[in-house]
Amino acid sequence: MGTWALPAASDPPAVSEASPSPAAEQRASELVAVVVIDPGCSQFNAPGDDNANKNEEYICLTNQGVAPAEMEAWLIHDEYGWRYTFSAFSLAAGASVRIHSGCGTDSPEDLLWCRDETAIWNNSGDCATLLDSQGEIIHQDCYSG
């Protein structure tokens, strides 16, 4: 345990309005999760009839940060308003997860929206929006068919 010392009465108070040092910024950036919608690994148009092949329609999220992202109560929605809400889920730094439109068993790499009606993502174009548990937009990706 270290020893703490107060400045001598003659020392001026240490007040700084400067921005954080590069070292402090580096330490802070090392602790950040950066989750994005990854269109390069997403498949918004499943082969064949999307409604008959919903597990081949998926959106992919990638954590580009260096810390895991705790995503419980985060959600994804499309332009129409279909919503997927995450239960307890952690996305490791550097990892990706696919959220399939169909049903099945979740795994660390694949989550299932389990939409019973029509497929979610419009083949002609749509916008996917990812929000955190406070409802703040984390990332949005729009595509056209």
Backbone as a chain_set.jsonl record, in Angstrom:
{"seq": "MGTWALPAASDPPAVSEASPSPAAEQRASELVAVVVIDPGCSQFNAPGDDNANKNEEYICLTNQGVAPAEMEAWLIHDEYGWRYTFSAFSLAAGASVRIHSGCGTDSPEDLLWCRDETAIWNNSGDCATLLDSQGEIIHQDCYSG", "coords": {"N": [[0.855, -1.172, 0.0], [0.61, 2.199, -0.828], [1.953, 5.441, 0.168], [0.315, 8.441, 0.866], [0.69, 11.889, 0.273], [0.017, 15.217, 1.12], [0.215, 18.296, -0.711], [2.651, 20.78, 0.129], [1.865, 23.74, 2.028], [2.813, 25.962, 0.703], [2.91, 25.205, -1.911], [1.441, 25.7, -5.096], [-2.006, 25.059, -5.943], [-2.747, 22.146, -7.829], [-4.031, 22.495, -10.821], [-5.512, 21.649, -13.785], [-6.483, 22.22, -17.04], [-5.911, 21.091, -19.328], [-6.005, 18.845, -22.139], [-6.243, 15.222, -21.941], [-3.196, 13.375, -21.482], [-1.168, 11.872, -24.091], [-0.447, 9.292, -23.262], [-2.416, 8.728, -21.335], [-4.686, 8.795, -22.954], [-4.093, 6.627, -24.611], [-4.171, 4.502, -22.739], [-6.896, 4.641, -22.073], [-8.062, 4.061, -24.563], [-7.323, 1.457, -24.801], [-9.138, 0.112, -23.325], [-11.575, -0.01, -24.523], [-14.529, -1.133, -26.107], [-15.569, -1.553, -29.417], [-18.161, -1.849, -31.241], [-19.429, -2.695, -34.353], [-21.673, -2.74, -37.174], [-21.076, -5.081, -39.556], [-20.886, -5.042, -42.81], [-19.451, -6.534, -44.639], [-19.389, -9.128, -43.72], [-21.998, -9.728, -43.41], [-25.137, -11.099, -44.576], [-27.626, -10.061, -46.24], [-29.452, -10.902, -48.088], [-30.672, -13.891, -48.445], [-29.76, -16.996, -50.074], [-31.957, -18.092, -52.64], [-35.423, -18.31, -51.734], [-35.949, -15.991, -49.335], [-37.736, -16.164, -47.159], [-38.058, -18.87, -46.845], [-35.587, -19.641, -46.139], [-34.443, -18.528, -43.803], [-32.322, -18.711, -41.964], [-30.085, -18.321, -43.446], [-30.036, -15.702, -43.908], [-28.609, -13.002, -42.478], [-27.237, -10.653, -40.12], [-24.137, -9.221, -39.336], [-22.098, -8.522, -36.591], [-19.171, -6.909, -35.468], [-16.614, -6.678, -33.078], [-14.459, -4.253, -32.989], [-12.842, -3.203, -31.14], [-10.653, -3.311, -28.227], [-11.492, -4.442, -25.932], [-13.887, -6.595, -24.336], [-17.367, -6.466, -25.301], [-20.135, -5.932, -23.418], [-23.288, -6.832, -24.016], [-25.912, -7.049, -23.139], [-29.322, -6.285, -23.276], [-28.923, -4.57, -25.429], [-29.964, -3.566, -28.729], [-31.009, -4.374, -32.077], [-32.417, -2.943, -34.948], [-34.454, -2.78, -37.919], [-35.42, -0.711, -40.78], [-38.187, -0.942, -40.9], [-38.92, -1.57, -38.347], [-38.661, -3.99, -37.051], [-37.343, -5.744, -34.305], [-34.499, -6.938, -32.535], [-33.513, -8.002, -29.426], [-30.777, -8.233, -27.323], [-30.051, -10.829, -25.061], [-28.268, -11.747, -22.075], [-25.082, -11.317, -23.196], [-21.778, -11.418, -24.381], [-19.436, -9.936, -26.45], [-16.409, -10.743, -27.564], [-13.258, -8.986, -27.79], [-12.222, -8.241, -31.049], [-13.796, -10.254, -32.104], [-16.587, -11.658, -33.994], [-20.147, -11.81, -34.469], [-22.961, -13.448, -35.822], [-26.295, -12.591, -36.447], [-28.932, -14.403, -37.077], [-31.903, -14.495, -39.063], [-33.702, -16.577, -38.721], [-34.721, -19.469, -36.699], [-33.241, -21.458, -34.027], [-30.434, -22.782, -32.22], [-28.621, -20.735, -30.062], [-25.162, -19.696, -30.188], [-21.747, -18.79, -29.331], [-20.884, -17.587, -31.711], [-23.092, -17.366, -33.327], [-26.301, -16.052, -33.24], [-29.85, -16.304, -32.869], [-32.556, -14.733, -34.253], [-35.114, -15.584, -34.594], [-37.483, -15.056, -36.049], [-40.746, -15.509, -36.834], [-42.517, -14.755, -38.844], [-42.213, -13.131, -41.955], [-38.978, -12.817, -43.615], [-36.377, -10.617, -42.39], [-34.55, -8.586, -43.416], [-34.718, -6.382, -46.096], [-34.435, -7.12, -49.502], [-34.173, -5.181, -51.434], [-33.055, -3.057, -50.153], [-32.217, -1.563, -47.014], [-31.961, -0.331, -43.645], [-29.859, -1.0, -40.988], [-29.783, -0.666, -37.544], [-27.917, -0.336, -34.632], [-28.271, -0.251, -31.196], [-27.308, 0.722, -27.876], [-27.829, -0.388, -24.425], [-28.932, 1.868, -23.268], [-30.292, 3.053, -25.261], [-28.844, 4.554, -27.02], [-27.54, 5.272, -30.226], [-25.248, 3.116, -31.574], [-24.123, 2.202, -33.943], [-24.877, 2.441, -37.437], [-25.927, 1.017, -40.478], [-26.668, 1.282, -43.83], [-27.956, -0.178, -46.752], [-28.291, -0.874, -50.268], [-30.172, -2.723, -52.671]], "CA": [[0.0, 0.0, 0.0], [1.435, 3.392, -0.953], [1.768, 6.53, 1.109], [-0.207, 9.64, 0.234], [1.162, 13.121, 0.908], [-0.61, 16.443, 0.652], [1.221, 19.292, -1.081], [2.971, 21.766, 1.165], [0.999, 24.918, 1.969], [3.363, 26.945, -0.23], [2.764, 24.719, -3.277], [0.181, 26.127, -5.702], [-2.868, 23.923, -6.228], [-2.561, 21.556, -9.155], [-5.244, 22.613, -11.612], [-5.17, 21.485, -15.191], [-7.598, 22.169, -17.97], [-5.373, 20.544, -20.563], [-6.565, 17.561, -22.538], [-5.475, 14.101, -21.399], [-1.91, 13.104, -22.118], [-1.236, 10.759, -25.04], [-0.385, 8.027, -22.525], [-3.727, 8.512, -20.733], [-5.597, 8.459, -24.044], [-3.766, 5.266, -25.035], [-4.71, 3.584, -21.733], [-8.35, 4.646, -22.208], [-8.439, 3.372, -25.797], [-7.079, 0.034, -24.615], [-10.225, -0.458, -22.549], [-12.81, 0.308, -25.22], [-15.145, -2.033, -27.075], [-16.088, -0.796, -30.557], [-18.99, -2.796, -31.987], [-19.966, -2.125, -35.593], [-22.345, -3.616, -38.124], [-20.04, -5.436, -40.529], [-21.564, -5.458, -44.043], [-18.619, -7.503, -45.347], [-19.667, -10.489, -43.254], [-23.455, -9.874, -43.34], [-25.816, -11.594, -45.764], [-28.976, -9.528, -46.128], [-30.278, -11.585, -49.069], [-30.373, -15.326, -48.399], [-29.938, -17.689, -51.357], [-33.322, -18.58, -52.862], [-36.52, -17.6, -51.082], [-35.523, -15.578, -47.995], [-38.688, -16.621, -46.151], [-37.869, -20.311, -46.671], [-34.17, -19.871, -45.827], [-34.162, -17.393, -42.922], [-31.045, -18.814, -41.259], [-29.014, -17.858, -44.336], [-30.131, -14.243, -43.901], [-28.068, -12.597, -41.174], [-26.445, -9.439, -39.961], [-22.923, -9.552, -38.606], [-21.502, -7.476, -35.767], [-17.768, -7.158, -35.138], [-16.035, -5.823, -32.039], [-13.165, -3.778, -33.471], [-12.12, -2.659, -29.999], [-9.691, -4.164, -27.539], [-12.133, -4.94, -24.719], [-15.167, -7.226, -24.654], [-18.578, -5.64, -25.232], [-21.254, -6.557, -22.707], [-24.363, -6.343, -24.878], [-27.244, -7.333, -22.617], [-30.336, -5.243, -23.494], [-28.698, -3.842, -26.674], [-30.893, -4.044, -29.74], [-30.846, -4.082, -33.504], [-33.698, -2.851, -35.652], [-34.419, -2.396, -39.325], [-36.237, 0.483, -41.062], [-39.599, -1.233, -40.646], [-39.124, -1.586, -36.904], [-38.414, -5.297, -36.444], [-36.308, -5.568, -33.271], [-33.857, -8.059, -31.837], [-32.908, -7.528, -28.182], [-29.793, -9.174, -26.798], [-30.071, -11.266, -23.664], [-26.883, -11.68, -21.589], [-24.169, -11.684, -24.285], [-20.51, -10.687, -24.41], [-18.713, -10.074, -27.713], [-14.978, -10.58, -27.267], [-12.484, -8.082, -28.638], [-11.801, -8.856, -32.301], [-14.72, -11.316, -32.512], [-17.806, -11.319, -34.726], [-21.318, -12.643, -34.226], [-24.012, -13.333, -36.827], [-27.651, -12.695, -35.924], [-29.722, -14.997, -38.15], [-33.331, -14.178, -39.004], [-34.463, -17.768, -38.376], [-34.693, -20.058, -35.357], [-32.236, -22.475, -33.769], [-29.739, -22.701, -30.938], [-27.578, -19.711, -30.004], [-23.784, -20.053, -29.863], [-20.973, -17.546, -29.246], [-20.696, -17.001, -33.047], [-24.364, -17.272, -34.042], [-27.5, -15.822, -32.44], [-31.021, -16.512, -33.694], [-33.626, -13.766, -34.049], [-36.293, -16.456, -34.551], [-38.632, -14.33, -36.59], [-41.668, -16.496, -37.409], [-43.169, -14.255, -40.056], [-41.326, -12.952, -43.105], [-37.575, -12.476, -43.369], [-36.245, -9.271, -41.825], [-33.811, -7.608, -44.214], [-35.272, -6.189, -47.433], [-33.435, -7.325, -50.556], [-34.032, -3.955, -52.219], [-32.344, -2.074, -49.349], [-32.705, -1.431, -45.648], [-30.985, 0.226, -42.71], [-29.714, -1.714, -39.721], [-29.342, 0.252, -36.5], [-27.514, -0.986, -33.384], [-28.381, 0.658, -30.048], [-26.885, 0.146, -26.6], [-28.917, -0.59, -23.463], [-29.517, 3.166, -22.947], [-30.981, 3.541, -26.442], [-27.936, 5.386, -27.824], [-27.117, 4.618, -31.462], [-23.845, 2.716, -31.595], [-23.719, 2.158, -35.353], [-25.949, 2.244, -38.403], [-25.463, 0.682, -41.823], [-27.736, 1.211, -44.809], [-27.507, -0.797, -48.002], [-29.31, -0.933, -51.316], [-30.149, -4.027, -53.352]], "C": [[0.896, 1.227, 0.0], [1.123, 4.424, 0.112], [1.313, 7.75, 0.337], [0.291, 10.853, 0.991], [0.428, 14.299, 0.301], [0.475, 17.416, 0.244], [1.447, 20.264, 0.077], [2.114, 22.998, 0.95], [1.507, 25.93, 0.961], [3.233, 26.486, -1.685], [1.446, 25.224, -3.857], [-0.69, 24.9, -5.973], [-2.66, 23.433, -7.659], [-3.899, 21.582, -9.887], [-4.839, 22.511, -13.071], [-6.436, 21.419, -16.015], [-7.136, 21.614, -19.308], [-6.065, 19.224, -20.887], [-5.687, 16.437, -21.999], [-4.179, 13.879, -22.174], [-2.075, 11.975, -23.129], [-1.205, 9.403, -24.33], [-1.739, 7.704, -21.895], [-4.747, 8.136, -21.805], [-5.355, 7.036, -24.529], [-4.337, 4.26, -24.049], [-6.226, 3.504, -21.852], [-8.778, 3.882, -23.455], [-8.217, 1.874, -25.687], [-8.237, -0.651, -23.899], [-11.571, -0.326, -23.241], [-13.237, -0.83, -26.152], [-15.746, -1.163, -28.174], [-16.86, -1.771, -31.444], [-19.6, -2.083, -33.187], [-20.74, -3.196, -36.354], [-21.352, -3.833, -39.255], [-20.692, -5.929, -41.821], [-20.772, -6.503, -44.816], [-18.865, -8.934, -44.913], [-21.162, -10.731, -43.116], [-23.987, -10.438, -44.65], [-27.286, -11.208, -45.638], [-29.957, -10.211, -47.088], [-29.866, -13.053, -49.08], [-30.515, -15.937, -49.786], [-31.374, -18.227, -51.473], [-34.344, -17.692, -52.183], [-36.105, -17.276, -49.645], [-36.428, -16.136, -46.904], [-38.572, -18.122, -45.886], [-36.449, -20.639, -46.206], [-33.677, -18.786, -44.861], [-32.827, -17.507, -42.176], [-29.847, -18.452, -42.135], [-29.111, -16.354, -44.582], [-29.661, -13.809, -42.521], [-27.323, -11.278, -41.267], [-25.271, -9.803, -39.065], [-22.43, -8.32, -37.847], [-20.076, -7.874, -35.442], [-17.323, -6.168, -34.078], [-14.626, -5.468, -32.484], [-12.313, -3.2, -32.346], [-11.189, -3.685, -29.373], [-10.23, -4.688, -26.216], [-13.432, -5.636, -25.127], [-16.317, -6.245, -24.523], [-19.654, -6.446, -24.528], [-22.523, -5.99, -23.328], [-25.766, -6.661, -24.377], [-28.126, -6.09, -22.759], [-29.994, -4.305, -24.66], [-29.738, -4.337, -27.666], [-30.486, -3.618, -31.134], [-32.249, -3.914, -34.066], [-33.468, -2.454, -37.094], [-35.303, -1.168, -39.524], [-37.703, 0.271, -40.722], [-39.906, -1.224, -39.154], [-38.987, -2.954, -36.255], [-37.234, -5.163, -35.508], [-35.804, -6.896, -32.746], [-33.19, -7.463, -30.604], [-31.994, -8.617, -27.643], [-30.12, -9.548, -25.36], [-28.621, -11.158, -23.195], [-25.95, -12.199, -22.682], [-22.941, -10.804, -24.215], [-19.813, -10.987, -25.726], [-17.253, -9.741, -27.449], [-14.331, -9.589, -28.231], [-12.022, -8.844, -29.875], [-12.75, -9.918, -32.835], [-15.902, -10.754, -33.286], [-18.91, -12.267, -34.309], [-22.318, -12.375, -35.338], [-25.354, -13.478, -36.125], [-28.53, -13.119, -37.101], [-31.198, -14.648, -37.966], [-34.168, -15.356, -38.518], [-34.27, -18.227, -36.946], [-33.592, -21.112, -35.26], [-31.635, -22.273, -32.4], [-28.633, -21.661, -31.019], [-26.224, -20.338, -29.694], [-22.997, -18.745, -29.747], [-20.794, -16.844, -30.597], [-22.001, -16.74, -33.787], [-25.506, -17.109, -33.048], [-28.691, -15.897, -33.384], [-32.133, -15.567, -33.294], [-34.944, -14.51, -33.858], [-37.567, -15.706, -34.932], [-39.531, -15.331, -37.315], [-42.28, -16.043, -38.724], [-42.142, -14.157, -41.19], [-39.889, -12.69, -42.667], [-37.483, -11.001, -42.978], [-35.683, -8.269, -42.823], [-34.354, -7.565, -45.638], [-34.175, -6.329, -48.478], [-33.183, -6.059, -51.363], [-33.279, -2.858, -51.47], [-33.003, -1.911, -47.996], [-31.624, -0.718, -44.845], [-31.023, -0.604, -41.44], [-29.152, -0.728, -38.71], [-29.083, -0.543, -35.229], [-27.544, 0.055, -32.277], [-27.898, -0.049, -28.788], [-28.074, 0.077, -25.647], [-29.564, 0.717, -23.015], [-30.253, 3.772, -24.138], [-30.134, 4.467, -27.303], [-27.519, 4.614, -29.078], [-25.615, 4.378, -31.403], [-23.328, 2.726, -33.018], [-24.951, 1.956, -36.221], [-25.321, 1.935, -39.746], [-26.677, 0.556, -42.718], [-27.164, 0.63, -46.101], [-28.64, -0.715, -49.012], [-29.097, -2.226, -52.108], [-29.566, -3.987, -54.709]], "O": [[1.857, 1.282, 0.767], [0.154, 4.297, 0.861], [1.858, 8.062, -0.722], [0.314, 10.85, 2.222], [0.242, 14.359, -0.915], [1.571, 17.37, 0.804], [0.554, 20.525, 0.883], [1.684, 23.275, -0.169], [0.712, 26.691, 0.409], [3.425, 27.287, -2.599], [0.424, 25.179, -3.171], [-0.163, 23.813, -6.21], [-2.427, 24.223, -8.573], [-4.789, 20.781, -9.6], [-3.932, 23.206, -13.528], [-7.349, 20.649, -15.716], [-7.868, 21.657, -20.297], [-6.636, 18.575, -20.01], [-4.53, 16.661, -21.643], [-4.093, 14.165, -23.369], [-3.025, 11.199, -23.035], [-1.875, 8.466, -24.764], [-2.171, 6.552, -21.909], [-5.579, 7.255, -21.587], [-6.306, 6.314, -24.828], [-4.927, 3.262, -24.463], [-6.793, 2.417, -21.744], [-9.754, 3.133, -23.413], [-8.853, 1.1, -26.402], [-8.302, -1.88, -23.873], [-12.609, -0.512, -22.606], [-12.425, -1.404, -26.877], [-16.368, -0.141, -27.883], [-16.275, -2.439, -32.297], [-20.205, -1.018, -33.06], [-20.496, -4.393, -36.199], [-20.848, -2.875, -39.84], [-21.021, -7.111, -41.927], [-21.354, -7.281, -45.572], [-18.576, -9.864, -45.665], [-21.568, -11.831, -42.741], [-23.369, -10.276, -45.702], [-28.083, -11.917, -45.023], [-31.17, -10.102, -46.909], [-28.839, -13.414, -49.654], [-31.305, -15.451, -50.595], [-31.925, -18.754, -50.507], [-34.159, -16.481, -52.07], [-35.93, -18.182, -48.83], [-35.949, -16.536, -45.842], [-38.95, -18.59, -44.812], [-36.146, -21.796, -45.912], [-32.619, -18.195, -45.076], [-32.257, -16.485, -41.793], [-28.732, -18.295, -41.638], [-28.35, -15.802, -45.376], [-30.244, -14.201, -41.51], [-26.855, -10.859, -42.326], [-25.409, -10.606, -38.142], [-22.358, -7.221, -38.398], [-19.799, -9.042, -35.171], [-17.613, -4.974, -34.162], [-13.708, -6.28, -32.372], [-11.188, -2.758, -32.58], [-10.969, -4.77, -29.912], [-9.493, -5.317, -25.456], [-14.013, -5.299, -26.158], [-16.255, -5.305, -23.731], [-20.039, -7.519, -24.991], [-22.807, -4.8, -23.185], [-26.724, -6.546, -25.141], [-27.719, -4.984, -22.403], [-30.71, -3.325, -24.869], [-30.328, -5.4, -27.475], [-29.741, -2.66, -31.339], [-33.162, -4.654, -33.704], [-32.441, -1.875, -37.447], [-35.868, -0.642, -38.565], [-38.386, 1.205, -40.302], [-41.024, -0.907, -38.746], [-39.173, -3.083, -35.045], [-36.23, -4.542, -35.858], [-36.564, -7.842, -32.541], [-32.394, -6.53, -30.715], [-32.391, -9.776, -27.523], [-30.43, -8.683, -24.541], [-27.815, -10.522, -23.874], [-26.013, -13.371, -23.054], [-23.042, -9.594, -24.014], [-19.619, -12.149, -26.082], [-16.909, -8.598, -27.149], [-14.808, -9.388, -29.348], [-11.498, -9.953, -29.77], [-12.525, -10.439, -33.928], [-16.186, -9.556, -33.247], [-18.652, -13.382, -33.855], [-22.508, -11.231, -35.753], [-25.537, -14.378, -35.305], [-28.834, -12.326, -37.992], [-31.678, -14.522, -36.84], [-35.244, -15.149, -37.955], [-33.742, -17.506, -36.099], [-33.081, -21.593, -36.271], [-32.249, -21.665, -31.522], [-27.805, -21.694, -31.93], [-26.14, -21.371, -29.029], [-23.545, -17.683, -30.041], [-20.574, -15.633, -30.633], [-22.027, -15.985, -34.759], [-25.668, -17.916, -32.133], [-28.563, -15.59, -34.569], [-32.602, -15.584, -32.156], [-35.784, -14.106, -33.054], [-38.572, -15.731, -34.222], [-39.114, -15.933, -38.304], [-42.53, -16.857, -39.613], [-41.295, -15.038, -41.339], [-39.622, -12.384, -41.505], [-38.415, -10.232, -43.214], [-36.279, -7.216, -43.048], [-34.438, -8.595, -46.307], [-33.109, -5.724, -48.353], [-32.097, -5.882, -51.915], [-32.903, -1.846, -52.062], [-34.212, -2.102, -47.857], [-30.505, -0.529, -45.323], [-32.091, -0.873, -40.889], [-28.168, -0.039, -38.981], [-29.926, -1.329, -34.798], [-26.926, 1.113, -32.393], [-28.055, -1.262, -28.645], [-29.193, 0.438, -26.013], [-30.648, 0.686, -22.433], [-30.782, 4.88, -24.041], [-30.653, 5.1, -28.222], [-27.183, 3.433, -28.996], [-24.824, 5.301, -31.211], [-22.223, 3.202, -33.278], [-25.942, 1.37, -35.787], [-24.302, 2.52, -40.112], [-27.609, -0.187, -42.409], [-26.029, 0.919, -46.48], [-29.799, -0.511, -48.651], [-27.984, -2.744, -52.195], [-29.491, -5.017, -55.379]]}, "num_chains": 1, "name": "protein.A"}
